[in-house]
C-alpha cells in the first residue's frame, strides 16, 4: 500500500507539471468563448477532489511515518524492502512506461537498440523470478497452499502470457532484422556514428546490402512500413 501511495503522489505531481491548460472552464467548442456550465462545474469539482485527496494522502503518510512507535511490530528488513520494491516496480504500469528510456540511457549493447521490446520481457522475467523465490520460500516454510497459488498465478500464468505476448513479439522483430549484419567499429567511425533515420549516435548498428547504416530499431520501424532502404530506396532483398 505504501508503494501505491508513492506511485499515486508521483503520477499526480507529474500530471500537474505537464498540464498545459490551467483554465477551470470548458468551452462549448474549440473556437468558441462560450463556457459550458455543466462541464465546467464537473471539471472544477473533479480537480478540487483530486487536489484534496493528494493533500490528505501526503498528510496521512507523513503522520504515519512520524509515529514510529506505531510501527514497532513492523520492522521490515532491507532485503524485504528491496524485494517488495523491485516486484512492485516490475509490475507497475507507470514504471513500465519509463523503463525503456532508462534502458536506452544505459546503452547495453546486447539489447541491440531494441529496448522498447526488451523492456516488458525483462520486467516480466524479474517479477516471475521474485514470485518463484517467494513460492519456494513459502514451500520451505510449510505453506503449501500459498506456494501453489503463488506459483500458478504469478509464475505459470505470467510465463504463458510472456511466451504468447512480449517474447513472441521480440523474437519476430529480431528475426526481421537478423538478416542484416552488424556494423564494424571502422564502419561506424566512417559514418561518424550517426543514424540516418533518427540522427543520433550509434554504438550498435545494422548494415543494409546498399551499405547504409541504421540503428536496429530504426531499421525495424522502416521495414514495417516499406521493404526499401530509407536513404536510397533500394529494395532490401536477399537472394
C-alpha positions in Angstrom: 0.0 0.0 0.0 2.9 2.3 0.8 4.3 1.9 -2.7 0.8 2.6 -4.2 0.7 5.8 -2.2 4.1 6.9 -3.6 3.1 6.0 -7.1 -0.2 8.0 -6.8 1.7 11.0 -5.5 4.2 10.8 -8.3 1.6 10.4 -11.0 -0.4 13.4 -9.7 2.6 15.7 -9.5 3.7 14.6 -13.0 0.2 15.3 -14.3 0.3 18.8 -12.7 3.8 19.5 -14.0 2.8 18.5 -17.6 -0.6 20.3 -17.6 -0.9 23.0 -20.3 -4.4 24.1 -19.7 -5.0 25.6 -16.3 -8.4 27.1 -17.0 -11.2 25.7 -14.8 -13.7 26.2 -17.6 -14.7 24.1 -20.6 -15.9 25.9 -23.8 -18.7 24.6 -25.9 -16.4 24.3 -28.9 -12.7 24.7 -29.5 -13.2 28.0 -31.3 -15.9 29.4 -29.0 -15.5 31.5 -25.9 -18.9 30.4 -24.5 -18.5 28.4 -21.3 -20.2 25.0 -20.8 -21.6 25.5 -17.3 -22.3 21.8 -16.5 -19.0 20.5 -17.8 -17.1 23.4 -16.2 -18.7 22.7 -12.8 -17.9 19.0 -13.2 -14.2 19.7 -14.0 -13.9 22.1 -11.1 -15.3 19.5 -8.7 -13.0 16.8 -10.0 -9.9 18.9 -9.8 -10.7 20.1 -6.3 -11.4 16.5 -5.3 -8.0 15.3 -6.7 -6.2 18.1 -5.0 -7.8 17.4 -1.6 -7.1 13.7 -2.0 -3.5 14.4 -2.8 -3.1 16.7 0.2 -4.8 14.3 2.6 -2.7 11.4 1.3 0.5 13.3 1.9 -0.6 14.4 5.4 -1.5 10.9 6.5 1.7 9.4 5.0 3.8 11.9 7.0 1.6 11.2 10.0 2.2 7.5 9.9 6.0 7.9 9.3 6.3 10.3 12.2 4.6 8.0 14.6 7.4 5.4 14.7 6.1 3.8 17.8 3.0 2.6 15.9 5.3 0.7 13.6 7.1 -1.1 16.5 5.8 -4.5 15.5 6.5 -4.0 11.8 10.2 -3.5 11.0 10.9 -4.8 7.5 14.5 -5.7 6.7 16.4 -4.2 3.9 16.1 -7.4 1.9 12.4 -7.5 2.3 12.1 -3.8 1.2 14.4 -4.4 -1.8 12.4 -7.5 -2.9 9.0 -5.9 -2.5 10.0 -2.6 -4.1 11.6 -4.4 -7.1 8.5 -6.6 -7.6 6.2 -3.5 -7.3 8.2 -1.6 -9.9 8.3 -4.7 -12.2 4.5 -4.9 -12.2 3.7 -1.2 -12.1 2.5 0.3 -15.4 3.9 3.8 -14.7 7.4 2.3 -14.3 6.9 0.1 -17.3 6.3 3.2 -19.4 9.6 4.8 -18.4 11.7 1.6 -18.2 12.6 1.5 -21.9 14.0 5.1 -21.6 16.1 4.0 -18.6 17.4 1.0 -20.6 18.3 3.3 -23.5 20.4 5.5 -21.3 22.4 2.5 -20.1 23.3 1.7 -23.7 23.5 -2.0 -23.2 24.9 -3.3 -26.5 23.4 -6.8 -26.2 19.9 -5.3 -26.4 20.7 -4.2 -30.0 18.8 -0.9 -29.6 15.6 -2.8 -29.1 15.0 -1.5 -25.5 11.3 -0.9 -26.3 10.9 -4.6 -27.0 13.2 -5.9 -24.3 11.7 -3.9 -21.5 8.5 -5.8 -21.0 10.4 -9.1 -21.2 12.9 -8.1 -18.6 10.2 -6.8 -16.2 8.1 -9.9 -16.6 11.1 -12.2 -16.0 12.0 -10.2 -12.9 8.5 -10.4 -11.5 8.3 -14.1 -12.2 11.7 -14.8 -10.6 10.8 -13.0 -7.4 7.4 -14.8 -7.4 9.2 -18.1 -7.8 11.6 -17.3 -5.0 8.6 -16.4 -2.8 6.8 -19.6 -3.7 9.9 -21.6 -2.9 10.3 -19.8 0.5 6.6 -20.5 1.3 7.1 -24.1 0.4 10.1 -24.4 2.6 8.1 -22.9 5.5 5.3 -25.4 5.1 2.8 -23.0 3.5 2.0 -25.5 0.7 -1.3 -23.9 -0.4 0.2 -20.4 -0.6 3.2 -21.7 -2.5 0.9 -23.5 -5.0 -1.3 -20.4 -5.5 1.7 -18.1 -5.9 3.4 -20.4 -8.4 0.2 -20.9 -10.5 -1.0 -17.2 -10.6 2.3 -15.3 -10.5 4.7 -17.7 -12.3 2.8 -20.1 -14.6 0.1 -17.8 -15.9 2.5 -14.9 -16.4 5.0 -17.2 -18.1 2.3 -18.2 -20.6 1.4 -14.6 -21.1 5.1 -13.7 -21.7 5.6 -16.6 -24.2 2.5 -15.7 -26.2 3.0 -11.9 -25.9 6.1 -9.8 -25.4 8.6 -12.6 -26.0 6.9 -13.6 -29.3 6.9 -10.0 -30.5 10.6 -9.7 -29.6 11.5 -12.8 -31.5 9.5 -11.8 -34.6 11.0 -8.3 -34.6 14.6 -9.6 -34.1 14.0 -12.1 -37.0 13.0 -9.2 -39.2 16.4 -7.5 -38.9 18.6 -10.6 -38.2 19.4 -10.8 -42.0 21.3 -7.6 -41.7 24.8 -7.9 -40.4 26.2 -5.7 -37.6 28.4 -2.7 -38.5 32.0 -2.9 -37.5 33.8 -0.2 -35.5 35.5 1.0 -38.6 32.3 1.4 -40.5 30.7 3.3 -37.5 33.7 5.7 -37.4 33.4 6.3 -41.2 29.8 7.2 -40.9 30.6 9.5 -37.8 28.4 7.3 -35.6 25.2 9.0 -36.8 22.0 7.1 -37.8 20.4 8.5 -41.0 16.9 8.0 -39.6 17.0 9.5 -36.1 20.3 11.4 -36.4 21.5 10.1 -33.1 24.9 8.5 -32.4 25.3 4.7 -32.9 27.2 2.2 -30.8 25.5 -0.8 -32.3 24.1 -0.7 -35.8 23.0 -2.8 -38.8 24.2 -2.6 -42.4 21.9 -2.9 -45.4 23.0 -4.5 -48.7 23.3 -1.0 -50.1 25.9 -0.2 -47.3 23.8 2.2 -45.3 23.9 2.0 -41.5 21.0 2.4 -39.1 20.0 1.7 -35.6 18.4 -1.7 -35.3 15.2 -0.2 -34.0 15.1 2.5 -36.7 15.7 -0.1 -39.4 13.0 -2.3 -37.9 10.4 0.5 -37.9 11.3 1.4 -41.5 10.9 -2.2 -42.6 7.5 -2.4 -41.0 6.3 0.3 -43.4 8.3 -0.4 -46.5 10.9 -3.0 -47.6 13.1 -0.4 -49.1 16.2 1.4 -47.8 15.2 4.7 -46.1 18.1 6.5 -47.8 18.5 5.2 -51.4 15.1 3.5 -51.7 16.7 0.3 -52.9 14.6 -2.8 -52.3 16.1 -4.8 -49.4 16.1 -8.4 -50.7 18.4 -11.2 -50.0 18.9 -14.0 -52.6 
